[in-house]
Amino acid sequence: MNKGELIKAVGEKYNLDHEFAVDFINLFFDSIKQALNNGDRVEVRGFGSFAVKEYDGYTGRNPKTGITVEIKPKKLPFFKPGKDFKEYLNK
């Protein structure tokens, strides 16, 4: 399922105008992104949690050329599924 299919499913399920469904889904994802950008953790009970892990910079090496390269510090989003979600998938 992609974002467009999710918008369509929510719109049909709750008999919503397409533009309202688009705004609703965008608000949902934008809220998660903003919270993570602010350094917060987002937990959806029964589904899972989203968090950001920060990695320090380091010196890497291009395996093809052997040239050393400085890797900048970065932040990566992580999702950890909740217990209920894991049980649902494994029943």
C-alpha positions as CSV (number, residue, x, y, z in Angstrom):
1,M,0.0,0.0,0.0
2,N,1.3,3.4,-0.9
3,K,0.3,6.9,0.4
4,G,-2.3,7.4,-2.4
5,E,-3.9,4.0,-1.7
6,L,-4.0,4.9,2.1
7,I,-5.7,8.2,1.3
8,K,-8.3,6.4,-0.9
9,A,-8.9,3.7,1.8
10,V,-9.4,6.3,4.6
11,G,-11.7,8.5,2.4
12,E,-13.9,5.5,1.4
13,K,-14.0,4.0,4.9
14,Y,-15.3,7.3,6.4
15,N,-17.0,8.7,3.4
16,L,-14.6,11.7,3.3
17,D,-14.0,14.2,0.5
18,H,-10.8,13.3,-1.3
19,E,-9.1,16.6,-0.4
20,F,-10.0,16.2,3.3
21,A,-8.6,12.7,3.3
22,V,-5.4,14.0,1.7
23,D,-5.1,16.8,4.3
24,F,-5.8,14.3,7.1
25,I,-3.1,11.8,6.0
26,N,-0.6,14.6,5.3
27,L,-1.3,16.1,8.8
28,F,-0.7,12.7,10.4
29,F,2.6,12.1,8.7
30,D,3.8,15.8,9.1
31,S,3.0,15.6,12.8
32,I,5.2,12.5,13.2
33,K,8.0,14.1,11.1
34,Q,7.9,17.3,13.1
35,A,7.9,15.5,16.5
36,L,10.9,13.4,15.4
37,N,12.7,16.6,14.1
38,N,12.1,18.2,17.5
39,G,13.9,15.2,19.1
40,D,10.7,13.6,20.5
41,R,9.7,9.9,20.3
42,V,6.3,9.1,18.8
43,E,4.5,6.1,20.2
44,V,1.3,4.7,18.8
45,R,0.0,2.2,21.3
46,G,-0.6,-1.2,19.8
47,F,1.3,-0.4,16.7
48,G,4.8,0.8,17.5
49,S,7.1,3.7,18.1
50,F,9.2,6.0,16.0
51,A,12.5,7.5,17.1
52,V,15.6,9.1,15.7
53,K,19.1,7.8,16.3
54,E,22.1,10.1,15.8
55,Y,25.4,8.8,14.4
56,D,28.7,10.6,14.7
57,G,30.8,11.3,11.7
58,Y,33.7,9.0,10.8
59,T,36.3,8.3,8.2
60,G,35.2,5.8,5.6
61,R,36.8,4.3,2.5
62,N,35.4,4.0,-1.0
63,P,35.7,0.2,-1.6
64,K,36.0,0.7,-5.4
65,T,38.8,3.3,-5.4
66,G,40.3,2.9,-1.9
67,I,40.1,6.7,-1.3
68,T,39.3,7.7,2.3
69,V,36.2,9.9,2.7
70,E,34.9,11.8,5.6
71,I,31.3,10.7,6.5
72,K,29.3,13.5,8.1
73,P,27.2,13.0,11.3
74,K,23.7,12.0,10.5
75,K,20.3,11.2,12.0
76,L,18.2,8.2,10.9
77,P,14.6,7.4,11.8
78,F,13.8,4.1,13.3
79,F,10.5,2.2,13.8
80,K,10.1,-0.4,16.5
81,P,6.9,-2.5,16.2
82,G,4.8,-2.9,19.3
83,K,3.9,-6.1,21.0
84,D,0.3,-6.1,19.7
85,F,1.4,-5.5,16.1
86,K,3.9,-8.3,16.2
87,E,1.4,-10.7,17.7
88,Y,-1.2,-9.7,15.0
89,L,1.3,-10.5,12.3
90,N,2.3,-13.8,13.8
91,K,-1.2,-15.2,14.6
